[in-house]
Amino acid sequence: MTPGEWNFARKFQLWLDNEPNFGERQLIIECIMTLAELYEKNPETKIGEEIHIDQILEDAIQISWETFQPDPYIFNFSFFSFFFIHQ
């Protein structure tokens, strides 16, 4: 392991250690693994600036929420139907 790789691993571990939420830590690790695989399969890809993992995760969560959120009308209708049927 080169000194640069060692420093990266140390900083990355410190960053993970400061994240109290296990789910967030898992998402961070999966994001890094996905980026590593992307660059392994496409070595010609270059990024000349910092990668903001927090922003990537925030965007991914927002897209997921928008994609899988049920239609509010259907959700409300189902809730009220359940409420009135079970009284």
C-alpha positions as CSV (number, residue, x, y, z in Angstrom):
1,M,0.0,0.0,0.0
2,T,1.4,3.4,-1.0
3,P,1.6,6.2,1.6
4,G,-1.3,8.0,-0.3
5,E,-3.5,4.9,-0.2
6,W,-2.7,4.5,3.5
7,N,-3.6,8.1,4.2
8,F,-6.9,7.7,2.3
9,A,-7.8,4.5,4.1
10,R,-7.0,6.2,7.5
11,K,-9.1,9.3,6.7
12,F,-11.9,7.2,5.3
13,Q,-12.0,5.0,8.4
14,L,-12.1,8.1,10.6
15,W,-14.9,9.5,8.6
16,L,-16.9,6.2,9.0
17,D,-16.1,6.1,12.7
18,N,-17.7,9.5,13.1
19,E,-20.9,8.4,11.4
20,P,-23.2,7.1,14.3
21,N,-25.9,5.8,12.0
22,F,-25.2,2.2,10.8
23,G,-27.4,2.6,7.8
24,E,-25.6,5.8,6.7
25,R,-22.2,4.0,7.1
26,Q,-23.5,1.1,4.9
27,L,-24.7,3.5,2.2
28,I,-21.3,5.3,2.3
29,I,-19.4,2.0,1.9
30,E,-21.7,0.9,-1.0
31,C,-21.3,4.2,-2.7
32,I,-17.5,4.0,-2.5
33,M,-17.6,0.4,-3.8
34,T,-19.8,1.4,-6.7
35,L,-17.5,4.3,-7.6
36,A,-14.5,1.9,-7.4
37,E,-16.2,-0.6,-9.7
38,L,-17.1,2.2,-12.1
39,Y,-13.5,3.4,-12.4
40,E,-12.2,-0.2,-12.6
41,K,-14.4,-0.9,-15.6
42,N,-13.8,2.5,-17.1
43,P,-10.2,3.5,-16.4
44,E,-10.3,6.3,-18.9
45,T,-12.8,8.1,-16.7
46,K,-11.1,11.0,-14.9
47,I,-12.6,13.4,-12.3
48,G,-10.5,16.5,-11.6
49,E,-12.2,17.5,-8.4
50,E,-13.4,16.1,-5.1
51,I,-16.2,13.6,-5.0
52,H,-18.8,14.6,-2.5
53,I,-20.2,11.3,-1.2
54,D,-22.7,13.1,1.0
55,Q,-24.2,14.9,-2.0
56,I,-24.3,11.7,-4.1
57,L,-26.2,9.9,-1.3
58,E,-28.5,12.9,-0.8
59,D,-29.3,12.9,-4.5
60,A,-29.8,9.1,-4.6
61,I,-32.2,9.2,-1.7
62,Q,-34.2,12.0,-3.2
63,I,-34.4,10.1,-6.6
64,S,-35.4,6.9,-4.8
65,W,-38.0,8.8,-2.7
66,E,-39.5,10.4,-5.9
67,T,-39.5,7.1,-7.7
68,F,-41.0,4.9,-5.1
69,Q,-43.3,7.3,-3.2
70,P,-46.9,6.2,-3.6
71,D,-49.4,8.5,-5.2
72,P,-50.7,10.7,-2.3
73,Y,-54.3,10.4,-3.4
74,I,-54.2,6.6,-3.4
75,F,-52.4,6.5,-0.1
76,N,-54.9,8.8,1.5
77,F,-57.8,7.0,0.0
78,S,-56.5,3.7,1.3
79,F,-55.9,5.1,4.8
80,F,-59.4,6.5,5.0
81,S,-60.9,3.3,3.6
82,F,-59.1,1.3,6.2
83,F,-60.2,3.8,8.9
84,F,-63.9,3.7,8.0
85,I,-64.1,0.0,7.4
86,H,-62.6,-0.9,10.7
87,Q,-64.7,1.3,13.0
